[in-house]
Amino acid sequence: MRGGALTTTVAPAPTPAAVVDAPAPRPTPPLWWTSLRDPFVGPTRVWLGALSAVLVLVFLLSVGALQLSPAGSTVAVWWPAAGVAVAAGVATPRARRWWLALGVVVATGAANLLAGRDL
């Protein structure tokens, strides 16, 4: 084929056999979104556990302080429970501090009622 036109045939590219259009995988939502839908997931669960432990400790320390206060005294030694509450307040994120404050008020009120004192 000298001087003639060189012809080549190109075979078409092989096509994959019956590709099924699978839906794209759903993106994983961020953790804050998951915790909004289910409040007991991830860091929120840990925080609720820590809050519960702190409030139980505040309650027990308050009851102990009221039981150990002098007879007839209207003043109780509340500083151990207050120290735990303040330390928890410092460690708690700002957006969740009102939950802690509400829990401390309820725990100390329950301790006062259990010891037979007025709120």
MDTraj code that builds the backbone (N, CA, C; nanometers):
import mdtraj as md
import numpy as np

residues = "MET ARG GLY GLY ALA LEU THR THR THR VAL ALA PRO ALA PRO THR PRO ALA ALA VAL VAL ASP ALA PRO ALA PRO ARG PRO THR PRO PRO LEU TRP TRP THR SER LEU ARG ASP PRO PHE VAL GLY PRO THR ARG VAL TRP LEU GLY ALA LEU SER ALA VAL LEU VAL LEU VAL PHE LEU LEU SER VAL GLY ALA LEU GLN LEU SER PRO ALA GLY SER THR VAL ALA VAL TRP TRP PRO ALA ALA GLY VAL ALA VAL ALA ALA GLY VAL ALA THR PRO ARG ALA ARG ARG TRP TRP LEU ALA LEU GLY VAL VAL VAL ALA THR GLY ALA ALA ASN LEU LEU ALA GLY ARG ASP LEU".split()
xyz = np.array([
    [0.0819, -0.1173, 0.0000],
    [0.0000, 0.0000, 0.0000],
    [0.0865, 0.1238, 0.0000],
    [0.1695, 0.1219, -0.0860],
    [0.2579, 0.2344, -0.0968],
    [0.1884, 0.3468, -0.1716],
    [0.1948, 0.4613, -0.1100],
    [0.1365, 0.5786, -0.1713],
    [-0.0139, 0.5813, -0.1622],
    [-0.0694, 0.4762, -0.1154],
    [-0.2140, 0.4725, -0.1047],
    [-0.2598, 0.5211, 0.0313],
    [-0.3835, 0.5325, 0.0448],
    [-0.4397, 0.5767, 0.1719],
    [-0.4359, 0.4622, 0.2715],
    [-0.3913, 0.4937, 0.3839],
    [-0.3856, 0.3954, 0.4915],
    [-0.5154, 0.4037, 0.5696],
    [-0.5865, 0.3013, 0.5695],
    [-0.7129, 0.3029, 0.6427],
    [-0.7043, 0.2052, 0.7590],
    [-0.7459, 0.2528, 0.8686],
    [-0.7533, 0.1659, 0.9867],
    [-0.8925, 0.1779, 1.0441],
    [-0.9331, 0.0712, 1.0949],
    [-1.0634, 0.0756, 1.1610],
    [-1.0417, 0.0685, 1.3108],
    [-1.1137, 0.1500, 1.3791],
    [-1.1040, 0.1542, 1.5254],
    [-1.2275, 0.0874, 1.5809],
    [-1.2029, -0.0111, 1.6625],
    [-1.3157, -0.0810, 1.7243],
    [-1.3740, 0.0076, 1.8351],
    [-1.5028, 0.0067, 1.8489],
    [-1.5614, 0.0875, 1.9561],
    [-1.5194, 0.0342, 2.0927],
    [-1.5125, 0.1257, 2.1904],
    [-1.4737, 0.0886, 2.3267],
    [-1.5770, -0.0062, 2.3848],
    [-1.5313, -0.1060, 2.4542],
    [-1.6283, -0.1984, 2.5124],
    [-1.7140, -0.1280, 2.6166],
    [-1.8379, -0.1563, 2.6154],
    [-1.9289, -0.0957, 2.7125],
    [-1.9474, -0.1922, 2.8284],
    [-1.9554, -0.1386, 2.9498],
    [-1.9751, -0.2273, 3.0646],
    [-2.1117, -0.2930, 3.0557],
    [-2.1176, -0.4110, 3.1042],
    [-2.2413, -0.4878, 3.0967],
    [-2.3414, -0.4331, 3.1965],
    [-2.4525, -0.3950, 3.1501],
    [-2.5700, -0.3531, 3.2274],
    [-2.5353, -0.2932, 3.3637],
    [-2.4925, -0.1698, 3.3633],
    [-2.4623, -0.1005, 3.4884],
    [-2.5939, -0.0556, 3.5501],
    [-2.6150, -0.0972, 3.6713],
    [-2.7375, -0.0596, 3.7419],
    [-2.7128, 0.0746, 3.8082],
    [-2.8044, 0.1651, 3.7878],
    [-2.7912, 0.2961, 3.8504],
    [-2.8275, 0.2847, 3.9981],
    [-2.7248, 0.2718, 4.0804],
    [-2.7459, 0.2630, 4.2253],
    [-2.7543, 0.4049, 4.2812],
    [-2.8377, 0.4261, 4.3787],
    [-2.8451, 0.5602, 4.4365],
    [-2.7132, 0.5946, 4.5044],
    [-2.6817, 0.7205, 4.5000],
    [-2.5584, 0.7670, 4.5628],
    [-2.5707, 0.7483, 4.7137],
    [-2.4610, 0.7155, 4.7787],
    [-2.4683, 0.6995, 4.9244],
    [-2.5023, 0.8323, 4.9907],
    [-2.5825, 0.8242, 5.0964],
    [-2.6220, 0.9459, 5.1673],
    [-2.5043, 0.9964, 5.2491],
    [-2.4808, 1.1247, 5.2467],
    [-2.3699, 1.1769, 5.3265],
    [-2.4015, 1.1634, 5.4753],
    [-2.3006, 1.1392, 5.5527],
    [-2.3179, 1.1277, 5.6969],
    [-2.3419, 1.2672, 5.7547],
    [-2.4505, 1.2850, 5.8299],
    [-2.4756, 1.4171, 5.8865],
    [-2.3739, 1.4481, 5.9959],
    [-2.3500, 1.5742, 6.0214],
    [-2.2574, 1.6089, 6.1293],
    [-2.3131, 1.5630, 6.2639],
    [-2.2239, 1.5470, 6.3610],
    [-2.2648, 1.4928, 6.4906],
    [-2.3648, 1.5837, 6.5607],
    [-2.3501, 1.7156, 6.5456],
    [-2.4450, 1.8043, 6.6135],
    [-2.5856, 1.7843, 6.5599],
    [-2.5996, 1.7527, 6.4310],
    [-2.7321, 1.7292, 6.3740],
    [-2.7905, 1.5983, 6.4274],
    [-2.7053, 1.4971, 6.4389],
    [-2.7501, 1.3692, 6.4928],
    [-2.7962, 1.3865, 6.6370],
    [-2.7233, 1.4651, 6.7142],
    [-2.7614, 1.4820, 6.8545],
    [-2.8868, 1.5671, 6.8680],
    [-2.9195, 1.6497, 6.7661],
    [-3.0456, 1.7235, 6.7726],
    [-3.1636, 1.6297, 6.7513],
    [-3.1453, 1.5318, 6.6616],
    [-3.2533, 1.4371, 6.6366],
    [-3.2650, 1.3362, 6.7495],
    [-3.1553, 1.2888, 6.8026],
    [-3.1545, 1.1914, 6.9106],
    [-3.0655, 1.2464, 7.0211],
    [-3.1236, 1.2965, 7.1278],
    [-3.0419, 1.3656, 7.2291],
    [-2.9485, 1.2736, 7.3064],
    [-2.9582, 1.1422, 7.2905],
    [-2.8747, 1.0526, 7.3669],
    [-2.7689, 0.9873, 7.2802],
    [-2.7069, 1.0656, 7.1901],
    [-2.6052, 1.0159, 7.0987],
    [-2.4778, 1.0964, 7.1195],
    [-2.3659, 1.0291, 7.1177],
    [-2.2354, 1.0930, 7.1155],
    [-2.2037, 1.1756, 7.2388],
    [-2.1462, 1.2945, 7.2184],
    [-2.1033, 1.3774, 7.3311],
    [-2.2185, 1.4176, 7.4227],
    [-2.3394, 1.4266, 7.3693],
    [-2.4527, 1.4639, 7.4538],
    [-2.4780, 1.3562, 7.5581],
    [-2.4638, 1.2306, 7.5184],
    [-2.4828, 1.1213, 7.6138],
    [-2.3787, 1.1296, 7.7252],
    [-2.2555, 1.1574, 7.6894],
    [-2.1492, 1.1690, 7.7885],
    [-2.1775, 1.2860, 7.8813],
    [-2.2221, 1.3980, 7.8245],
    [-2.2489, 1.5154, 7.9057],
    [-2.3658, 1.4903, 8.0009],
    [-2.4700, 1.4235, 7.9551],
    [-2.5829, 1.3932, 8.0429],
    [-2.5411, 1.2995, 8.1554],
    [-2.4544, 1.2050, 8.1266],
    [-2.4038, 1.1174, 8.2315],
    [-2.3214, 1.1928, 8.3336],
    [-2.2364, 1.2827, 8.2863],
    [-2.1550, 1.3636, 8.3777],
    [-2.2431, 1.4576, 8.4595],
    [-2.3428, 1.5170, 8.3960],
    [-2.4345, 1.6059, 8.4686],
    [-2.5079, 1.5287, 8.5774],
    [-2.5546, 1.4096, 8.5450],
    [-2.6251, 1.3284, 8.6446],
    [-2.5339, 1.2935, 8.7616],
    [-2.4106, 1.2564, 8.7322],
    [-2.3165, 1.2221, 8.8387],
    [-2.2881, 1.3420, 8.9278],
    [-2.2697, 1.4593, 8.8673],
    [-2.2432, 1.5805, 8.9453],
    [-2.3628, 1.6155, 9.0329],
    [-2.4832, 1.6051, 8.9781],
    [-2.6018, 1.6405, 9.0562],
    [-2.6259, 1.5432, 9.1707],
    [-2.5988, 1.4152, 9.1484],
    [-2.6097, 1.3186, 9.2583],
    [-2.5071, 1.3502, 9.3660],
    [-2.3856, 1.3848, 9.3257],
    [-2.2821, 1.4214, 9.4227],
    [-2.3207, 1.5476, 9.4995],
    [-2.3740, 1.6476, 9.4310],
    [-2.4191, 1.7707, 9.4991],
    [-2.5294, 1.7372, 9.5984],
    [-2.6230, 1.6527, 9.5590],
    [-2.7325, 1.6132, 9.6482],
    [-2.6790, 1.5421, 9.7722],
    [-2.5898, 1.4450, 9.7529],
    [-2.5361, 1.3705, 9.8665],
    [-2.4535, 1.4594, 9.9587],
    [-2.3739, 1.5481, 9.9020],
    [-2.2959, 1.6405, 9.9851],
    [-2.3867, 1.7383, 10.0594],
    [-2.4953, 1.7802, 9.9968],
    [-2.5893, 1.8708, 10.0634],
    [-2.6592, 1.8008, 10.1800],
    [-2.7018, 1.6779, 10.1577],
    [-2.7663, 1.6020, 10.2660],
    [-2.6676, 1.5787, 10.3797],
    [-2.5452, 1.5423, 10.3453],
    [-2.4432, 1.5235, 10.4487],
    [-2.4162, 1.6505, 10.5271],
    [-2.4094, 1.7636, 10.4585],
    [-2.3850, 1.8906, 10.5274],
    [-2.5021, 1.9264, 10.6184],
    [-2.6241, 1.8987, 10.5734],
    [-2.7403, 1.9293, 10.6574],
    [-2.7476, 1.8363, 10.7779],
    [-2.7070, 1.7118, 10.7615],
    [-2.7092, 1.6183, 10.8749],
    [-2.6001, 1.6506, 10.9762],
    [-2.4904, 1.7061, 10.9300],
    [-2.3789, 1.7376, 11.0195],
    [-2.3834, 1.8796, 11.0748],
    [-2.4833, 1.9583, 11.0371],
    [-2.4914, 2.0951, 11.0891],
    [-2.5323, 2.0908, 11.2354],
    [-2.4918, 2.1910, 11.3135],
    [-2.5254, 2.1936, 11.4561],
    [-2.6772, 2.1959, 11.4778],
    [-2.7206, 2.1334, 11.5842],
    [-2.8631, 2.1283, 11.6153],
    [-2.9159, 2.2689, 11.6429],
    [-3.0303, 2.3004, 11.5874],
    [-3.0918, 2.4310, 11.6080],
    [-3.0332, 2.5405, 11.5201],
    [-2.9335, 2.5106, 11.4427],
    [-2.8714, 2.6103, 11.3567],
    [-2.9466, 2.6170, 11.2243],
    [-2.9622, 2.7372, 11.1760],
    [-3.0268, 2.7526, 11.0450],
    [-2.9239, 2.7581, 10.9321],
    [-2.7973, 2.7531, 10.9677],
    [-2.6907, 2.7592, 10.8685],
    [-2.6286, 2.6202, 10.8553],
    [-2.6133, 2.5748, 10.7341],
    [-2.5492, 2.4456, 10.7098],
    [-2.4165, 2.4678, 10.6396],
    [-2.3269, 2.3751, 10.6599],
    [-2.1978, 2.3818, 10.5924],
    [-2.2197, 2.3289, 10.4512],
    [-2.2386, 2.4187, 10.3579],
    [-2.2733, 2.3791, 10.2223],
    [-2.1543, 2.3885, 10.1277],
    [-2.0377, 2.4262, 10.1775],
    [-1.9271, 2.4532, 10.0857],
    [-1.8800, 2.3320, 10.0067],
    [-1.8853, 2.2071, 10.0559],
    [-1.8420, 2.0971, 9.9672],
    [-1.9310, 2.0845, 9.8437],
    [-2.0620, 2.0922, 9.8628],
    [-2.1541, 2.0837, 9.7491],
    [-2.1387, 2.2051, 9.6581],
    [-2.1172, 2.3205, 9.7172],
    [-2.0982, 2.4417, 9.6371],
    [-1.9698, 2.4324, 9.5550],
    [-1.8662, 2.3746, 9.6130],
    [-1.7406, 2.3584, 9.5401],
    [-1.7566, 2.2671, 9.4191],
    [-1.8301, 2.1590, 9.4373],
    [-1.8546, 2.0682, 9.3251],
    [-1.9375, 2.1386, 9.2183],
    [-2.0387, 2.2143, 9.2603],
    [-2.1242, 2.2850, 9.1646],
    [-2.0452, 2.3905, 9.0868],
    [-1.9584, 2.4628, 9.1547],
    [-1.8779, 2.5651, 9.0864],
    [-1.7781, 2.5003, 8.9906],
    [-1.7143, 2.3925, 9.0332],
    [-1.6195, 2.3230, 8.9444],
    [-1.6915, 2.2687, 8.8206],
    [-1.8113, 2.2154, 8.8395],
    [-1.8883, 2.1668, 8.7244],
    [-1.9294, 2.2827, 8.6345],
    [-1.9613, 2.3980, 8.6944],
    [-1.9976, 2.5153, 8.6146],
    [-1.8827, 2.5657, 8.5290],
    [-1.7639, 2.5584, 8.5829],
    [-1.6463, 2.6011, 8.5064],
    [-1.6205, 2.5050, 8.3905],
    [-1.6442, 2.3761, 8.4127],
    [-1.6164, 2.2755, 8.3097],
    [-1.7292, 2.2602, 8.2080],
    [-1.8451, 2.3173, 8.2360],
    [-1.9609, 2.3019, 8.1485],
    [-1.9580, 2.4074, 8.0381],
    [-1.9890, 2.3696, 7.9141],
    [-1.9984, 2.4692, 7.8070],
    [-2.1053, 2.5746, 7.8391],
    [-2.0826, 2.6939, 7.7929],
    [-2.1700, 2.8066, 7.8260],
    [-2.3157, 2.7807, 7.7872],
    [-2.3387, 2.7162, 7.6763],
    [-2.4762, 2.6930, 7.6308],
    [-2.5510, 2.5945, 7.7203],
    [-2.4792, 2.5157, 7.7993],
    [-2.5445, 2.4147, 7.8837],
    [-2.5415, 2.4491, 8.0312],
    [-2.4891, 2.5625, 8.0682],
    [-2.4787, 2.5977, 8.2107],
    [-2.6136, 2.6159, 8.2770],
    [-2.7135, 2.6570, 8.2020],
    [-2.8434, 2.6761, 8.2665],
    [-2.9029, 2.5425, 8.3072],
    [-2.8712, 2.4348, 8.2353],
    [-2.9153, 2.3019, 8.2782],
    [-2.8498, 2.2645, 8.4105],
    [-2.7221, 2.2950, 8.4232],
    [-2.6504, 2.2674, 8.5473],
    [-2.7082, 2.3496, 8.6618],
    [-2.7306, 2.4783, 8.6372],
    [-2.7856, 2.5644, 8.7433],
    [-2.9227, 2.5150, 8.7887],
    [-3.0059, 2.4786, 8.6942],
    [-3.1377, 2.4258, 8.7282],
    [-3.1253, 2.2956, 8.8081],
    [-3.0351, 2.2099, 8.7681],
    [-3.0147, 2.0845, 8.8403],
    [-2.9626, 2.1055, 8.9813],
    [-2.8719, 2.2021, 8.9998],
    [-2.8192, 2.2313, 9.1336],
    [-2.9300, 2.2856, 9.2231],
    [-3.0149, 2.3714, 9.1695],
    [-3.1265, 2.4245, 9.2485],
    [-3.2198, 2.3113, 9.2907],
    [-3.2513, 2.2221, 9.1991],
    [-3.3403, 2.1093, 9.2314],
    [-3.2738, 2.0156, 9.3330],
    [-3.1454, 1.9855, 9.3155],
    [-3.0752, 1.8941, 9.4069],
    [-3.0667, 1.9518, 9.5472],
    [-3.0338, 2.0792, 9.5594],
    [-3.0243, 2.1380, 9.6936],
    [-3.1625, 2.1560, 9.7559],
    [-3.2621, 2.1868, 9.6745],
    [-3.3987, 2.1955, 9.7278],
    [-3.4466, 2.0610, 9.7785],
    [-3.4176, 1.9547, 9.7037],
    [-3.4558, 1.8200, 9.7478],
    [-3.3818, 1.7809, 9.8753],
    [-3.2553, 1.8197, 9.8864],
    [-3.1788, 1.7894, 10.0084],
    [-3.2372, 1.8635, 10.1278],
    [-3.2769, 1.9888, 10.1079],
    [-3.3387, 2.0646, 10.2176],
    [-3.4715, 2.0034, 10.2594],
    [-3.5508, 1.9615, 10.1644],
    [-3.6782, 1.8982, 10.1978],
    [-3.6559, 1.7640, 10.2694],
    [-3.5562, 1.6882, 10.2271],
    [-3.5271, 1.5606, 10.2895],
    [-3.4803, 1.5794, 10.4336],
    [-3.4081, 1.6865, 10.4604],
    [-3.3588, 1.7137, 10.5953],
    [-3.4635, 1.7832, 10.6821],
    [-3.5802, 1.8134, 10.6244],
    [-3.6873, 1.8765, 10.7027],
    [-3.6745, 2.0279, 10.7149],
    [-3.6034, 2.0875, 10.6236],
    [-3.5879, 2.2337, 10.6249],
    [-3.6775, 2.2976, 10.5215],
    [-3.7017, 2.4259, 10.5373],
    [-3.7794, 2.5011, 10.4400],
    [-3.6921, 2.5314, 10.3191],
    [-3.7600, 2.5548, 10.2087],
    [-3.6859, 2.5940, 10.0895],
    [-3.6445, 2.7373, 10.1022],
])
top = md.Topology()
chain = top.add_chain()
for i, resn in enumerate(residues, 1):
    res = top.add_residue(resn, chain, resSeq=i)
    for name in ("N", "CA", "C"):
        top.add_atom(name, md.element.get_by_symbol(name[0]), res)
traj = md.Trajectory(xyz[None], top)
